[in-house]
Amino acid sequence: MSNLSKLTITEARDKMRAKDITSVELTQSCLDAIDAADALNAYCAKTPEIALTQAAAADARIAAGAAPDMCGIPLGIKDLFCTKGVQSQAGSNILAGFKPEYESTVTTNLWDAGAVMLGKLNMDEFAMGSSNETSAYGSVVSPWQREGSNTPLTPGGSSGGSAAAVAADLCLGATGTDTGGSIRQPAAFTGIVGVKPTYGRCSRWGVVAFASSLDQAGPMTKTVRDSAIMLEAMSGHDAKDSTSADFAVPNFEAMLTGDIKGKKIGIPKEYHLEGMPAEIEKFWADGADMLKSAGAEMVDVSLPHTKYALPAYYVLAPAEASSNLARYDGVRYGHRATLEAGDGIDEMYMRTRAEGFGAEVQRRVMIGTYVLSAGFYDAYYRRAQRVRTLIKKDFDDVFAAGVDAILTPATPSAAFGLGEMADADPIKMYLNDVFTVTVNLAGLPGVAVPTGLDAQNLPLGLQLIGRPWEEGDMLNIAYALEQSAGFSSKPNKWW
């Protein structure tokens, strides 16, 4: 029974209902896999006692009948989600030792559905990064390797631990968060499915904030069907989150028919970037052909303000981050610097934040504080907000013209090596978000679907962008793409 961790959520659900396996057996298989995979550094906290207790309760619930779909499913939880009594540090030294006395709404929803927590997953510090190299816990290593090379690769970021854990079968699914692509980019790098829901679909309460108008939680799983099942359990209105939408949550799995005849899929001309690898262009064209063969109509569309998205994002996100991270001052919780005789409150603030925040977080806080300052607010922040409005209007116009979804690459390349961008201009790292940030700026749903391997045997994914609140329709198109692509590759186990 040691291979149970390789099951999908769908397979495990059906086997538990058929009494072929128990949640305790499934959970133990995952715990064993986690203990054998320390080389990946995907988990920053293991919770085997909690997991086995929850699994036993899930088995009893399943035996009693009418258990929810997620009942008994072992999950990894990104360290950004507050979990009661379990360290929740957001990958940062400034929150060292912080154990919340409360549970995030998303994890509460999952536990109410009977899901099982295996542990907390490593991530870029405060979700700021595209390679999972900014974590206080050290870098996560992708389970994938280039053909003929053992160079450690990034699993992507900021949800790198989540992506690596799902791809390496250390859990059946994981929570992630997406502020500018932090679910979709790592999903594409590791050959899994990652869903960024419409802004407001999943509650942000109890999720450590990076940029409040952009952050959104979502599922990271092995298949589109698994994502549909997990997203339904995570979603729902929450009175504790003022940005949570009071919309009914549909049965996303029931909407996966695979029938996309007559659907209009937009191909945005602005996403054909200068210097984009030929492999990415080919995978994109192949994906369009797959959807066309499944009965969809491909239409060329224009999103004219796309070129301004990345600069606008890297004004707005750091601005919100500088405001949100002001609370980490060493007074109430987390790290507090040791003071010397004669030091006052100002010295305590400065030293605590200098010691607690890593270099990337410090960089973004300084950028954010700068663009919000009196002399530059209009020149940067207000202008970026206007650009954001124009980007949203671009999408509104395309959808108003009858387009059902938009197909783009998920990333501008396959996974790169750890350290390969460490000394580069930070903007080169930021360019990893070039295809994903528009979705966050416009508040739209997006999904990354693995479609094949590149010449170095690394996964590549495509992104589908859906209409607001129509995750079910978007996932059905993603399901058709998944079925056509037939991606089933797994990393060769080296850890």
C-alpha positions in Angstrom: 0.0 0.0 0.0 3.1 2.3 -0.1 2.1 3.8 -3.5 -1.2 5.2 -2.3 0.2 8.7 -2.3 0.4 8.5 -6.1 -3.4 8.4 -6.3 -5.4 11.4 -7.5 -8.0 13.0 -5.3 -10.7 11.4 -7.6 -9.2 7.9 -7.4 -8.7 8.1 -3.6 -12.2 9.4 -3.0 -13.7 6.5 -5.1 -11.5 3.9 -3.4 -12.4 5.1 0.1 -16.1 5.0 -0.7 -15.7 1.5 -2.1 -13.9 0.4 1.1 -10.8 -0.5 -0.9 -8.6 1.7 1.2 -8.9 3.9 4.3 -7.9 7.5 4.9 -5.5 6.3 7.6 -3.7 4.0 5.1 -3.7 6.8 2.5 -2.4 9.4 5.0 0.3 7.1 6.3 1.5 6.5 2.7 1.8 10.3 2.2 3.6 10.7 5.6 6.1 8.0 4.6 6.7 9.7 1.2 7.2 13.0 3.0 9.8 11.6 5.4 11.7 10.1 2.4 11.8 13.4 0.5 13.6 15.9 2.8 16.0 16.6 -0.1 13.1 18.5 -1.8 12.6 20.8 1.3 8.9 21.0 0.3 7.6 20.8 3.8 8.6 23.3 6.5 6.5 21.7 9.2 5.2 18.1 9.4 2.0 17.4 11.4 1.7 13.5 11.4 -0.3 13.4 14.7 -2.9 15.9 13.4 -3.0 14.0 10.1 -3.7 10.6 11.5 -6.3 11.9 14.0 -8.1 13.7 11.1 -7.8 10.6 8.9 -9.4 8.4 11.6 -12.2 10.8 12.0 -12.6 10.9 8.2 -12.8 7.1 8.0 -15.6 7.1 10.6 -17.5 9.8 8.6 -17.1 7.9 5.4 -18.4 4.7 7.1 -21.4 6.6 8.3 -22.2 7.6 4.7 -22.8 10.9 2.8 -19.3 12.2 3.4 -18.2 15.2 1.3 -15.9 14.5 -1.7 -12.8 15.9 0.1 -13.3 13.7 3.2 -10.2 11.7 4.0 -8.0 13.4 1.3 -4.5 14.3 2.6 -3.4 17.8 1.7 -0.4 20.1 2.2 -1.0 23.6 3.3 1.0 26.6 2.1 2.7 28.3 5.0 0.8 31.5 4.2 -2.4 30.0 5.7 -2.9 30.4 9.4 -3.4 27.0 11.0 -4.4 26.9 14.7 -1.6 25.8 16.9 0.8 25.0 14.0 3.6 27.3 13.0 2.5 29.8 10.3 5.5 31.9 9.4 4.9 32.9 5.7 8.4 31.7 5.0 9.8 34.6 7.0 12.1 34.9 10.0 10.1 37.9 11.3 7.3 35.5 12.1 9.6 32.9 13.8 7.7 30.9 16.4 4.3 32.3 15.5 1.5 29.8 16.1 -2.0 31.3 15.5 -4.8 30.8 17.9 -7.2 30.7 14.9 -7.7 28.9 11.6 -8.0 30.5 8.2 -11.4 30.3 6.5 -10.1 28.3 3.6 -8.5 25.6 5.8 -11.6 25.6 8.0 -13.7 24.9 5.0 -11.3 22.0 4.0 -11.3 20.5 7.6 -15.1 20.8 7.7 -15.2 18.8 4.5 -13.1 16.1 6.2 -9.7 16.8 4.5 -6.5 15.9 6.3 -3.5 18.2 7.0 -0.1 16.6 6.4 1.9 19.7 7.2 2.8 23.2 6.1 4.5 23.8 2.8 7.6 25.9 2.0 7.2 29.1 0.0 8.9 32.4 -0.9 9.0 34.8 2.0 5.6 36.5 2.3 4.8 35.1 -1.2 7.4 37.4 -2.8 9.3 35.5 -5.4 9.1 33.4 -8.6 11.6 30.6 -7.7 11.1 29.7 -4.0 14.6 31.0 -3.2 13.6 33.8 -0.8 12.3 31.4 2.0 13.6 31.5 5.5 13.5 27.7 5.3 15.8 27.6 2.3 15.0 26.9 -1.3 12.6 24.2 -2.4 14.1 21.8 -5.0 11.9 20.7 -7.9 11.4 16.9 -8.3 12.1 17.4 -12.0 15.6 17.4 -13.5 16.8 18.2 -17.0 17.6 15.3 -19.3 21.2 14.1 -18.4 21.7 16.7 -15.7 21.4 16.7 -11.9 21.4 20.5 -11.6 18.8 21.4 -9.0 15.8 23.3 -10.5 13.3 25.7 -9.1 9.8 24.5 -8.7 8.6 28.1 -9.3 7.2 30.4 -6.7 5.8 31.6 -4.5 3.9 28.3 -4.0 7.0 26.3 -4.8 6.6 23.9 -1.9 3.0 23.2 -2.9 4.0 22.5 -6.5 6.9 20.2 -5.6 4.8 18.3 -3.0 2.0 17.6 -5.5 4.4 16.7 -8.3 6.4 14.4 -6.1 3.3 12.6 -4.7 3.9 13.9 -1.2 0.2 14.9 -0.9 -2.8 14.5 -3.1 -3.4 18.2 -3.4 -2.2 21.5 -1.9 -3.4 25.0 -1.2 -1.6 27.8 -2.9 -2.0 31.6 -3.2 -1.7 33.7 -6.4 -0.9 37.4 -6.3 0.8 37.7 -9.7 1.1 34.0 -10.9 2.2 32.2 -7.7 -0.1 29.2 -8.3 0.0 29.0 -12.1 3.7 29.5 -12.7 4.9 26.8 -10.3 2.1 24.5 -11.5 3.5 24.9 -15.1 7.1 24.4 -13.9 6.2 21.1 -12.2 3.6 19.5 -14.6 0.6 19.9 -12.4 -2.7 21.8 -12.5 -3.0 25.1 -10.7 -6.2 27.3 -10.4 -6.3 30.9 -9.5 -10.1 31.6 -8.9 -11.9 34.9 -9.5 -10.9 37.5 -6.9 -13.4 37.0 -4.0 -14.3 33.3 -4.7 -12.1 32.1 -1.8 -11.9 34.0 1.5 -8.6 35.7 2.3 -9.3 35.7 6.1 -6.5 34.1 7.9 -4.2 34.2 4.9 -1.1 36.3 5.6 -1.5 39.3 3.3 0.9 40.3 0.5 -1.2 42.6 -1.8 -4.8 42.6 -0.6 -6.4 43.6 -3.9 -4.6 40.9 -5.8 -4.1 37.9 -3.4 -6.3 34.9 -4.0 -6.2 31.3 -2.7 -6.6 28.3 -5.0 -6.0 24.6 -5.4 -2.9 22.8 -6.8 -3.6 19.2 -7.8 -2.6 16.4 -10.2 -5.6 16.8 -12.6 -8.3 19.3 -13.6 -11.0 17.1 -12.0 -9.1 17.1 -8.7 -8.9 20.9 -8.9 -12.6 21.2 -9.5 -13.4 19.0 -6.4 -10.9 20.9 -4.2 -12.0 24.4 -5.4 -15.6 23.7 -4.4 -14.6 22.8 -0.9 -12.3 25.8 -0.5 -14.8 28.4 -1.8 -17.7 30.2 -0.3 -18.8 33.5 1.1 -17.1 34.7 4.3 -18.5 37.6 6.4 -15.1 38.0 7.9 -13.6 39.0 4.6 -15.1 42.2 3.1 -13.9 41.2 -0.4 -15.5 37.8 -0.3 -18.3 37.5 -2.8 -21.7 36.3 -1.8 -22.2 34.0 -4.8 -23.4 30.4 -4.7 -20.6 27.8 -5.2 -21.5 25.5 -8.0 -20.6 21.8 -8.3 -17.5 22.4 -10.4 -16.9 18.7 -11.0 -20.3 18.2 -12.5 -19.5 20.8 -15.1 -16.6 18.8 -16.5 -18.3 17.3 -19.6 -15.4 17.8 -22.0 -17.9 19.2 -24.5 -16.6 22.6 -25.8 -18.2 22.6 -29.2 -18.9 26.2 -30.2 -16.8 27.7 -27.5 -14.9 30.8 -28.6 -11.2 30.8 -27.4 -9.3 34.0 -27.8 -5.6 34.1 -28.8 -4.2 37.5 -27.7 -1.7 38.9 -30.2 0.1 40.9 -27.5 1.3 37.6 -25.8 3.5 36.8 -28.8 6.6 38.4 -27.1 9.8 39.2 -28.8 12.4 36.6 -27.9 9.9 34.0 -26.6 11.4 30.5 -27.1 10.2 28.7 -30.2 9.2 25.7 -28.0 6.7 27.9 -26.1 5.3 29.3 -29.3 4.9 25.7 -30.6 3.2 24.4 -27.4 0.8 27.4 -27.6 -0.1 26.7 -31.2 -0.4 23.0 -30.5 -2.8 23.8 -27.6 -4.9 25.9 -29.9 -5.1 23.1 -32.4 -6.2 20.6 -29.6 -9.0 22.9 -28.6 -10.0 23.4 -32.2 -10.1 19.7 -32.8 -12.3 19.4 -29.7 -14.8 21.7 -31.4 -13.9 25.1 -30.2 -13.5 28.2 -32.4 -10.2 30.0 -32.2 -10.4 33.8 -32.6 -7.6 36.4 -32.6 -8.2 39.0 -29.9 -6.3 42.1 -28.7 -5.5 43.1 -25.2 -3.8 46.4 -26.0 -2.6 47.4 -22.5 -0.9 44.1 -21.8 2.6 45.7 -22.2 1.9 48.0 -19.2 0.7 45.1 -16.9 4.1 44.1 -15.5 5.2 47.7 -14.6 1.8 48.5 -13.1 1.8 45.3 -11.1 5.3 46.0 -9.7 4.0 49.4 -8.5 0.7 48.3 -7.0 1.8 45.0 -5.4 4.8 46.5 -3.5 2.7 49.5 -2.5 0.1 47.2 -0.9 2.9 45.0 0.6 4.6 48.0 2.3 1.3 48.8 3.9 0.4 45.3 4.9 3.9 44.5 6.3 4.0 47.6 8.4 2.4 45.5 11.2 5.5 43.4 11.6 7.3 45.6 14.1 8.4 43.2 16.9 5.8 44.5 19.3 3.1 41.9 19.5 4.4 38.6 17.9 7.2 37.1 15.9 10.9 38.2 16.0 12.0 41.1 18.2 15.6 42.4 17.9 17.7 42.6 21.0 18.2 46.2 22.1 21.2 47.8 23.5 21.3 50.3 26.4 19.8 53.6 25.4 18.0 52.2 22.3 14.4 53.4 21.9 11.3 52.3 20.1 12.6 53.5 16.7 15.8 51.5 17.0 13.7 48.4 18.0 11.5 48.8 14.9 14.4 49.3 12.5 16.6 46.5 13.8 13.7 44.0 14.1 12.6 44.6 10.5 16.2 44.6 9.2 16.9 41.3 10.9 13.5 39.7 10.2 12.9 40.5 6.5 14.9 39.0 3.7 16.4 41.0 0.9 13.5 40.6 -1.6 10.9 41.6 1.0 13.0 44.6 1.9 13.4 45.6 -1.7 9.6 45.4 -2.3 8.8 47.3 0.9 11.1 50.1 -0.1 9.7 50.2 -3.6 6.2 50.3 -2.2 7.0 53.0 0.3 8.6 55.1 -2.4 5.7 55.0 -4.8 3.2 55.9 -2.0 5.3 58.8 -0.8 3.9 62.3 -1.2 6.1 63.4 -4.1 5.5 60.2 -6.2 2.0 59.0 -5.4 0.4 60.6 -8.5 3.3 59.7 -10.8 3.4 56.0 -9.9 0.6 54.6 -7.7 -2.3 56.6 -9.1 -1.1 56.1 -12.7 -0.7 52.3 -12.1 -4.3 52.2 -10.8 -5.5 53.8 -14.0 -3.5 51.3 -16.1 -5.1 48.5 -14.0 -8.6 49.9 -15.0 -7.6 49.8 -18.7 -6.3 46.3 -18.4 -9.6 45.1 -16.9 -11.5 46.9 -19.7 -9.4 45.1 -22.3 -10.7 41.8 -20.9 -14.2 43.1 -20.5 -14.3 44.1 -24.2 -13.0 40.7 -25.3 -15.6 38.8 -23.2 -18.4 41.1 -24.3 -17.6 40.2 -27.9 -18.5 36.6 -27.1 -15.2 35.0 -26.2 -15.5 32.3 -23.6 -11.9 31.9 -22.6 -8.4 33.1 -23.5 -5.5 30.7 -24.2 -1.9 31.9 -23.5 1.4 30.3 -22.4 1.7 30.0 -18.6 5.4 30.9 -18.4 8.0 32.3 -20.8 10.3 29.3 -20.3 10.5 25.9 -18.6 12.0 25.8 -15.0 15.4 27.3 -14.6 18.2 26.2 -12.2 18.3 27.3 -8.6 20.8 30.2 -8.4 20.8 30.9 -12.1 19.0 34.2 -11.6 20.4 35.0 -8.1 22.9 37.6 -9.3 20.8 38.9 -12.2 18.8 42.1 -12.5 15.7 41.5 -10.3 13.6 42.5 -13.3 14.7 39.3 -15.1 13.1 37.3 -12.3 10.0 39.5 -12.4 9.5 38.8 -16.1 8.5 35.2 -15.1 5.1 36.8 -14.3 4.6 38.4 -17.7 1.7 36.0 -18.8 0.0 35.8 -15.4 -0.1 39.3 -13.7 -2.9 40.6 -16.0 -5.3 38.0 -14.6 -4.7 39.3 -11.0 -4.9 42.9 -12.1 -8.3 42.2 -13.7 -9.5 39.9 -10.9 -10.2 37.0 -13.3 -10.0 33.2 -12.9 -7.0 31.4 -14.6 -5.8 27.9 -14.7 -2.4 26.3 -15.7 -2.6 23.0 -17.5 0.4 20.8 -18.3 0.5 20.0 -22.0 3.9 18.4 -22.6 7.7 18.2 -22.1 10.3 20.4 -23.7 13.6 19.2 -25.3 15.2 18.9 -21.9 12.4 16.7 -20.6 10.8 19.5 -18.4 7.1 20.2 -18.2 5.5 23.1 -20.0 2.0 24.4 -19.3 -0.6 26.5 -21.0 -2.9 29.0 -19.3 -6.6 29.5 -19.8 -8.2 32.8 -18.6 -11.9 32.6 -17.9 -14.8 35.0 -17.5 -15.4 36.3 -13.9 -17.2 33.8 -11.7 -17.2 31.2 -14.5 -14.6 28.9 -13.1 -16.7 25.9 -14.0 -16.8 26.8 -17.7 -13.1 27.6 -17.6 -12.3 24.2 -16.0 -14.4 22.4 -18.5 -12.3 23.9 -21.3 -9.2 23.1 -19.3 -10.5 19.5 -19.0 -10.9 19.2 -22.7 -7.3 20.5 -23.2 -6.0 18.1 -20.6 -7.8 15.2 -22.3 -6.4 16.1 -25.7 -2.8 16.7 -24.4 -2.8 13.4 -22.5 0.0 14.6 -20.2 0.9 11.8 -17.8 4.7 12.3 -17.3 6.1 12.2 -13.8 9.6 13.2 -12.6 12.1 10.4 -12.3 12.6 9.8 -8.5 16.1 10.9 -7.6 15.5 12.1 -4.0 
